[in-house]
Amino acid sequence: MKEKPITGYIIVKPGWEYNDEIYYNSSNCTVDPDFSFIYTNEQEAKKALESVLIVEWSNQNLAEFGYGIDEILSDMDDFGEKDLKIFIEEIGGEWKSDDWKIMTPTLMKIEDIRFIEEKVSFSFAYITEVEII
């Protein structure tokens, strides 16, 4: 009797490449070796993802991921410069309009990361489903 396949969950990190100016999302995806096993419980996978996201988002300069702030934020209509400064300060970051260096803080909570991920156009990790036979 053939067993029914079950659903597994893997944490995947998008591949990033650097072109001497910015990081850009490549078609390569990597599996983090520290979290490279398959979860059979979606809640456990989500908990592990939170740990990965906290590490990945810590101390990032978001300016390294786009030529302009409009390439980083998913919807510029949500922000004027004043609102953007408030948003960055709310998450404990640093905003410098002259070179628009946007640092995310080292000690972030998952709530802060979720808030940021709603506003930016990328993520540093996500869960993908796989079929386990």
C-alpha positions in Angstrom: 0.0 0.0 0.0 1.4 3.3 -1.1 1.7 6.0 1.7 0.1 9.3 1.1 2.7 12.1 0.8 2.8 14.7 3.5 3.5 18.4 3.3 6.8 19.7 4.6 8.0 23.2 5.1 11.5 24.6 4.3 12.9 28.0 5.1 14.4 29.5 1.9 16.5 32.6 1.5 16.4 34.5 -1.7 19.7 34.7 -3.5 21.3 38.2 -3.5 24.1 39.3 -5.8 26.1 42.5 -5.6 27.0 44.6 -8.6 29.4 47.0 -6.9 26.5 49.4 -6.2 23.5 47.5 -4.8 22.3 44.1 -3.9 19.7 42.7 -6.2 17.5 39.6 -6.0 18.8 36.9 -8.2 17.0 33.8 -9.3 19.2 31.7 -7.0 17.6 30.6 -3.7 19.6 29.0 -0.9 18.6 26.9 2.0 20.2 28.1 5.3 22.4 25.3 6.6 21.5 26.2 10.2 17.8 25.6 9.4 18.2 23.1 6.5 15.8 20.4 7.7 12.2 20.0 6.7 9.5 20.8 9.1 6.4 18.7 9.1 4.6 21.2 11.3 3.8 24.6 9.8 3.8 26.3 13.2 7.3 25.0 14.0 8.5 26.3 10.6 6.9 29.7 11.2 8.7 29.9 14.6 12.0 29.0 13.0 11.4 31.5 10.3 11.0 34.3 12.9 14.5 33.5 14.2 15.9 33.6 10.7 14.3 36.9 9.9 15.5 38.5 13.1 19.1 37.6 12.3 18.7 38.5 8.6 17.1 41.9 9.2 19.5 42.9 12.0 21.7 45.8 11.2 20.9 46.0 7.4 21.4 49.2 5.4 18.3 49.1 3.3 19.9 51.6 0.9 22.1 48.8 -0.3 19.1 47.1 -1.9 18.0 49.8 -4.4 19.3 52.8 -6.3 16.5 54.9 -4.8 14.1 54.7 -1.9 11.3 54.1 -4.4 13.0 50.8 -5.3 13.0 49.6 -1.7 9.5 50.6 -0.5 6.6 48.8 -2.2 4.3 51.7 -2.2 5.8 55.2 -2.1 2.3 56.7 -2.0 2.3 55.7 1.7 5.2 58.0 2.5 6.3 61.6 2.3 9.8 62.3 3.5 8.5 63.3 7.0 6.4 60.1 7.2 9.4 58.0 6.0 11.6 59.5 8.7 8.9 58.7 11.3 8.6 55.1 10.0 12.4 54.5 10.2 12.6 56.0 13.7 9.6 53.9 14.9 11.6 50.8 14.2 14.6 52.2 15.9 16.5 52.9 12.7 18.5 55.8 11.4 17.4 58.1 8.5 19.7 60.4 6.7 18.0 62.1 3.8 21.3 63.3 2.2 22.5 59.8 1.5 19.3 58.0 2.6 21.2 55.5 4.6 18.5 53.4 6.4 19.8 51.1 9.0 17.6 48.6 10.7 18.5 48.1 14.4 20.4 45.2 15.7 17.8 44.2 18.3 14.6 43.9 16.4 11.4 42.2 17.4 9.5 40.0 15.0 6.6 42.6 15.1 9.0 45.3 13.8 10.2 43.0 11.0 6.6 42.2 10.0 5.8 45.9 9.9 8.9 46.6 7.7 8.1 43.7 5.4 4.6 45.2 4.8 6.3 48.3 3.5 9.3 47.0 1.6 9.3 45.1 -1.7 11.4 42.1 -0.5 12.1 39.7 2.3 15.3 37.9 3.5 13.6 34.5 4.0 10.3 32.8 3.5 8.7 29.3 3.9 8.0 27.1 0.9 6.0 23.9 0.9 7.4 20.7 -0.3 5.9 17.3 -0.7 7.5 14.5 1.3 7.1 11.1 -0.2 
